[in-house]
């Protein structure tokens, strides 16, 4: 493990274009009043693609189109994304508009439409202003500079208050391999997945089967381990493009450095997931819940997510109320295997429950801890070897205000 850490480096320029052969751009095309609302990612060569998508039965038109592209073509060279309009619940016209975005982008880049992914985010149930989108696609020009990546990161935001970017490099087969990610997400966050879009680029050489399996496994413990408000959107998408330009030997589980690549990929996904949770609409605090002693890892993750998703836990954290009863209550209704007499709970470094019973602690000390911008809750169930983590945020007055006036 030490060897992995030594070779791993977080890049100061946390940019979606950090891997070799990628470029990006973001511009204002008119879907929003002033802010950037159209973005593009381009690879110099067709890249291996993997994707995971919303579990909501109602799926936005661009998601349906992109999902089909991922699973039938297994290669992608560009992704065109708009914000300000989800192109969801827009019927046959929505599908036609998504296909037109795909075709226009392909024509602009001189590639086939089945190498273009399409993604949208924003208000549901309104048709795209395709005249503005068409003009935007004609005008947008991708570049590989940091400012191009920043423009892209800004173009995909909706109610987000900050951009979400990360990137790491690692040496594999004597070659520098970079994995970078960008995301948006702030509200309607209840994976699987969240109201989120995430795009990950890497210059690693890896086959589609291995990349898809890795993305699915990583999503389960990162993007699917965050919650803000319990809503699952119609547009949730994570796409990974791997163009192989690092020229490493193709990565598979049999590769001697497979574990190192998995670690980097996990870090990128976890960084983005935590950024989304921390930027929950109206949020003031990031909450991290760790559960040990579950019957399985899956049950431990489910309990962690139940705790961090509890409105009562979230409001207690917002109010700096050391009410551990809300934590143990969430454990109880998680539907997982527990023994109430074996539960241990700690908030920050303060133990509050031992063997399912309260223990003495300093209320003042814990209240002061809860004033921090990051709050950690730990539970040990003493039922098995399972462990899991989940991330979320506090629930504030501002969350209600933001969502009460979302379309205003």
SVG drawing of the C-alpha trace seen along z (x, -y; Angstrom):
<svg xmlns="http://www.w3.org/2000/svg" viewBox="-44 -37 53 49">
<polyline fill="none" stroke="black" stroke-width="0.4" points="0.0,0.0 2.9,-2.4 4.2,-1.9 0.9,-2.8 0.7,-6.0 4.2,-7.0 3.4,-6.7 0.1,-8.5 0.0,-12.3 -3.0,-14.6 -2.6,-17.2 -2.6,-20.9 -4.3,-21.5 -7.5,-19.6 -8.8,-19.7 -10.9,-17.4 -8.3,-18.0 -5.3,-16.9 -5.1,-13.5 -3.4,-13.4 -5.5,-14.0 -8.6,-15.6 -10.0,-19.1 -13.1,-20.9 -15.1,-24.1 -18.0,-25.9 -20.0,-28.8 -23.3,-30.8 -25.7,-29.9 -28.9,-31.4 -30.7,-28.6 -29.8,-30.5 -30.0,-34.3 -26.3,-35.0 -24.3,-32.0 -22.6,-29.4 -25.0,-26.6 -23.3,-24.5 -20.2,-22.4 -18.3,-19.9 -15.6,-17.3 -13.5,-15.9 -10.9,-13.1 -8.4,-13.2 -9.2,-9.6 -12.2,-7.4 -12.1,-6.3 -13.4,-3.3 -16.5,-4.4 -18.4,-3.2 -21.5,-4.6 -23.9,-4.3 -27.4,-5.9 -30.3,-6.9 -32.6,-4.2 -35.6,-6.4 -38.1,-4.7 -38.6,-8.1 -35.5,-8.8 -34.6,-12.0 -34.3,-11.8 -30.5,-12.5 -29.9,-9.8 -31.8,-7.2 -29.8,-8.1 -26.5,-8.1 -27.1,-4.8 -27.9,-3.1 -24.6,-4.6 -22.5,-3.3 -23.9,0.2 -24.0,0.7 -20.9,-1.1 -18.5,-0.9 -16.6,-3.8 -17.1,-7.6 -15.1,-10.6 -17.2,-13.6 -19.9,-14.5 -22.1,-17.5 -23.9,-18.8 -26.4,-21.6 -27.6,-23.0 -30.7,-25.0 -33.0,-22.4 -33.2,-18.7 -34.9,-17.7 -36.9,-15.3 -40.6,-14.4 -40.6,-16.1 -41.9,-13.2 -40.9,-12.5 -39.7,-16.0 -37.2,-15.5 -35.7,-12.4 -35.5,-14.3 -33.8,-17.2 -31.2,-14.9 -30.5,-13.2 -30.1,-16.6 -27.5,-17.7 -25.7,-14.4 -25.7,-14.9 -24.7,-18.6 -21.8,-17.8 -20.7,-14.9 -20.8,-17.1 -18.8,-19.8 -16.1,-17.4 -16.1,-15.2 -17.0,-12.0 -20.0,-9.6 -23.0,-10.3 -22.5,-7.1 -19.3,-8.5 -21.1,-11.4 -22.8,-11.3 -25.5,-13.8 -26.4,-15.0 -28.7,-17.6 -29.5,-19.0 -32.0,-21.6 -35.8,-22.1 -37.9,-19.1 -40.8,-19.3 -39.7,-22.2 -38.7,-21.7 -35.2,-22.8 -34.7,-26.0 -33.0,-24.3 -32.2,-27.4 -30.0,-28.5 -28.4,-25.1 -27.7,-24.8 -26.0,-28.2 -24.0,-27.2 -22.7,-24.0 -21.6,-25.9 -19.8,-28.4 -18.2,-26.2 -14.5,-25.4 -12.7,-22.9 -9.2,-23.6 -6.8,-21.8 -6.0,-24.7 -7.0,-25.0 -9.4,-27.9 -11.2,-25.7 -11.7,-23.1 -13.0,-25.8 -15.4,-27.0 -16.7,-23.5 -17.1,-22.9 -19.1,-26.2 -21.3,-25.3 -22.8,-22.2 -23.8,-23.8 -27.4,-24.4 -28.0,-25.3 -24.4,-24.4 -22.5,-27.0 -19.0,-25.7 -17.3,-23.8 -16.4,-20.2 -13.1,-19.1 -10.3,-16.6 -7.4,-14.8 -4.6,-12.4 -1.7,-10.9 0.1,-7.6 2.9,-5.8 1.9,-2.5 4.3,-0.5 6.7,-3.4 4.1,-5.8 2.3,-8.6 -1.4,-7.8 -3.9,-10.6 -7.5,-10.2 -9.5,-13.4 -13.2,-14.1 -15.7,-16.9 -19.3,-16.9 -22.3,-18.9 -24.9,-18.2 -26.5,-20.1 -30.2,-19.2 -32.4,-16.2 -29.5,-14.1 -30.5,-10.6 -28.5,-8.1 -28.8,-5.7 -27.4,-8.1 -28.0,-11.8 -29.3,-14.8 -25.8,-14.7 -23.7,-14.5 -20.2,-13.4 -17.6,-13.0 -14.3,-11.2 -11.4,-11.2 -8.3,-9.1 -5.5,-8.4 -5.2,-4.9 -5.5,-2.0 -8.3,0.3 -10.9,2.5 -14.6,1.6 -15.6,4.7 -13.1,4.0 -13.9,0.2 -17.6,0.8 -17.2,3.3 -14.8,0.9 -17.2,-2.0 -20.1,0.0 -18.2,1.2 -16.8,-2.2 -20.2,-3.9 -21.7,-1.6 -19.3,-2.9 -19.0,-6.6 -21.8,-8.2 -24.3,-5.8 -23.2,-6.6 -24.3,-10.2 -27.7,-11.8 -29.0,-15.3 -32.8,-15.2 -34.0,-11.8 -35.0,-12.6 -33.7,-10.6 -33.5,-12.6 -34.3,-11.7 -30.9,-12.7 -28.3,-11.2 -25.3,-10.0 -21.7,-9.1 -19.6,-8.7 -15.9,-7.6 -13.7,-8.0 -10.4,-6.2 -8.5,-7.0 -5.3,-4.9 -2.9,-7.7 -0.7,-7.1 0.4,-4.0 0.5,-1.7 -0.2,2.0 -4.0,2.6 -5.3,2.7 -7.1,5.8 -7.4,7.4 -4.5,9.5 -2.2,6.5 0.3,6.2 -0.7,2.5 -4.5,3.0 -4.9,2.3 -3.1,-1.0 -5.3,-2.1 -8.4,-1.1 -7.3,-3.2 -6.8,-6.3 -10.2,-5.8 -11.8,-5.4 -10.2,-8.6 -11.5,-10.6 -15.0,-9.3 -15.0,-9.7 -13.7,-13.3 -16.5,-14.2 -19.2,-12.4 -18.1,-14.2 -18.0,-17.6 -21.6,-17.0 -22.7,-16.1 -20.9,-19.1 -22.5,-21.4 -26.1,-20.2 -28.6,-23.0 -28.4,-25.4 -25.9,-23.1 -23.5,-24.5 -21.9,-21.2 -20.6,-17.9 -21.7,-14.8 -19.6,-11.6 -21.0,-8.4 -18.9,-5.3 -20.4,-2.0 -18.3,1.0 -19.5,4.3 -22.2,4.9 -23.2,8.4 -22.0,7.4 -20.4,4.4 -23.7,3.8 -25.7,3.7 -23.1,1.4 -23.3,-1.0 -27.1,-0.9 -27.1,-1.8 -24.6,-4.6 -26.7,-6.0 -29.9,-5.7 -28.2,-7.7 -26.9,-10.5 -30.3,-10.6 -32.4,-11.0 -34.0,-14.5 -33.9,-14.5 -30.1,-13.7 -29.5,-16.4 -31.5,-19.0 -29.8,-18.1 -26.4,-18.6 -27.6,-22.0 -28.8,-23.1 -25.6,-21.7 -27.9,-19.5 -26.0,-16.6 -29.1,-14.4 -27.6,-10.9 -31.1,-9.4 -31.8,-10.3 -28.7,-8.3 -29.7,-5.2 -33.3,-5.5 -32.1,-5.6 -30.0,-2.5 -33.1,-0.8 -35.3,-1.5 -32.6,-0.7 -34.0,2.8 -30.6,4.3 -29.5,6.9 -28.8,5.3 -28.7,6.1 -29.7,3.1 -27.6,4.2 -24.4,4.2 -24.4,0.8 -21.6,-1.7 -21.9,-5.3 -19.4,-8.1 -19.8,-11.7 -16.5,-13.2 -14.2,-11.9 -17.0,-11.8 -18.5,-8.4 -22.2,-8.7 -23.6,-5.1 -22.0,-1.9 -23.8,1.5 -26.9,-0.4 -27.0,-2.5 -26.1,-6.2 -22.8,-7.0 -21.7,-10.3 -20.2,-12.9 -19.7,-16.6 -22.7,-18.2 -20.8,-21.5 -17.8,-19.8 -20.0,-17.9 -22.1,-21.0 -18.9,-22.9 -17.7,-20.0 -21.0,-20.2 -20.2,-23.8 -17.5,-22.5 -18.1,-22.5 -17.4,-18.7 -19.1,-16.4 -18.2,-12.7 -20.5,-10.1 -19.3,-6.5 -21.3,-3.4 -20.1,0.1 -22.9,2.8 -20.7,5.7 -22.6,8.1 -19.9,9.0 -17.0,7.7 -18.9,5.4 -17.9,1.8 -19.4,-1.1 -19.4,-4.9 -21.9,-7.5 -21.9,-11.3 -24.5,-13.9 -25.2,-17.4 -27.3,-19.2 -30.8,-20.4 -31.3,-24.1 -33.8,-26.9 -32.1,-27.8 -32.8,-24.3 -36.6,-25.1 -36.2,-28.5 -34.1,-27.4 -36.5,-24.6 -39.6,-26.7 -38.5,-29.2 -36.5,-26.9 -38.4,-27.9 -39.0,-31.5"/>
</svg>
